[in-house]
Amino acid sequence: MFDKVVQICSVLEPGDGIGNVVRDYSVILSDYNIVNCIIAEHVNPSYHTPKLSIYHISALDDHITDRTLVIFHKSIMTDISYRVIELKCHKILLWHNMTPPEFFKPYNKYIYELAKKSIQEIALLAPFFPNSWGNSDYNCNELLKLGYKKAETLHFTYDFDRLASAKPSKAITKKKKGKNIIFVGRIVPNKRQEDVIRAFYYFYRLNPGSSLILIGSWSGFENYKDELVSLAQNLSLPVILPGKVSLNDLAAYYRTADLFLCMSEHEGLNIPLLEAMYFEVPVIAFNSSSISEGIGDGGIIFNQKHFPSIGHLMDIILKDSELIRRMKASGKKRINHFDKSHSASRLINLIEAYAIEMNIK
């Protein structure tokens, strides 16, 4: 077995998906008595806890031997990539995906260029990682298209206890009147919140007391957010954009939600879909990228964006109490696939298999 597992990432920040995965994997490794640490360039102080061993990237060489396994968490381009490929040890790249740059081009040229260079960089790294992992089957297929020889799926673990500990904000729960349709995710073009609004328009015509709540930060995409506001105003729709919210506020929005509608056209693996199912919110979603892989049989998938039909489907669901009951039960069952025990065994099995492949005894 490897003498140590070193996870490397660029940033550890609260709310960042990669940071949460890195933290959770470190705890799993420790639970299995595997010596491990985290190496990062930027670390929020909140990550420094007794359970985690975290070091700055400048100390990287001190933690590497020829029996070390490095797990390099990769998404956006970073100079760390070129430090990692020079390491004299066993390495695995874990791909968290990158949104195709074309989505960003009309709204933020800087992020467009950054995304384009990030895709180019991940392709250039392929020869240095004979083994790679993706946190979805979709991401693994993307790696293979980019020239990686081997890619295996390692679904992330999700800390549902984090949601259970939340105390829903009463100020939000008290405001609920009619039906609440929600979508949670950054206000960015690939999420296609404008299509959520267009579908909601037809639902609203059948349910005039309802509201649409689009939760997420629009930092860097203020112009896209302004387009959404204008669209809602032109259609005379009650659309609420609270921005990025606290965990307690997020829990309150889920608690008051009647249905989760996702129209996103690119997801590495969508966490809010799992959160919605955890809170027993019926989920319907457009079939793109990894969406069906995440939802499984926990929700309803549709293949075309025919807005009147989607609005009618939403109305049918919310007027059928038995269908709602079955969707809630299916969603609750589906999220078990992403609990800690399932992901933990998969992580350890992949590491042990790689050690055998590399003849590390």
HELIX and SHEET records of a PDB file:
HELIX    1   1 GLY A   17  ASP A   31  1                                  15    
HELIX    2   2 PRO A   45  TYR A   47  5                                   3    
HELIX    3   3 ILE A   57  HIS A   63  5                                   7    
HELIX    4   4 ILE A   80  VAL A   84  1                                   5    
HELIX    5   5 PRO A  101  PHE A  103  5                                   3    
HELIX    6   6 LYS A  109  LEU A  124  1                                  16    
HELIX    7   7 ALA A  126  PHE A  128  5                                   3    
HELIX    8   8 ASP A  137  LYS A  145  1                                   9    
HELIX    9   9 PHE A  160  ALA A  164  1                                   5    
HELIX   10  10 LYS A  170  THR A  173  1                                   4    
HELIX   11  11 PRO A  189  LYS A  191  5                                   3    
HELIX   12  12 GLN A  193  LEU A  206  1                                  14    
HELIX   13  13 GLU A  222  ASN A  234  1                                  13    
HELIX   14  14 LEU A  247  ARG A  255  1                                   9    
HELIX   15  15 ILE A  271  TYR A  278  1                                   8    
HELIX   16  16 ILE A  291  ILE A  295  1                                   5    
HELIX   17  17 PHE A  307  LEU A  318  1                                  12    
HELIX   18  18 SER A  321  ARG A  334  1                                  14    
HELIX   19  19 ILE A  335  PHE A  338  5                                   4    
HELIX   20  20 LYS A  340  GLU A  357  1                                  18    
SHEET    1   A 7 ILE A  54  HIS A  56  0                                        
SHEET    2   A 7 ASN A  36  VAL A  43  1                                        
SHEET    3   A 7 LYS A   4  LEU A  12  1                                        
SHEET    4   A 7 THR A  68  LYS A  74  1                                        
SHEET    5   A 7 HIS A  90  TRP A  95  1                                        
SHEET    6   A 7 SER A 132  GLY A 134  1                                        
SHEET    7   A 7 ALA A 151  THR A 153  1                                        
SHEET    1   B 6 VAL A 239  GLY A 243  0                                        
SHEET    2   B 6 SER A 211  ILE A 215  1                                        
SHEET    3   B 6 ASN A 180  VAL A 184  1                                        
SHEET    4   B 6 LEU A 259  CYS A 262  1                                        
SHEET    5   B 6 VAL A 283  PHE A 286  1                                        
SHEET    6   B 6 ILE A 300  PHE A 302  1                                        
END                                                                             
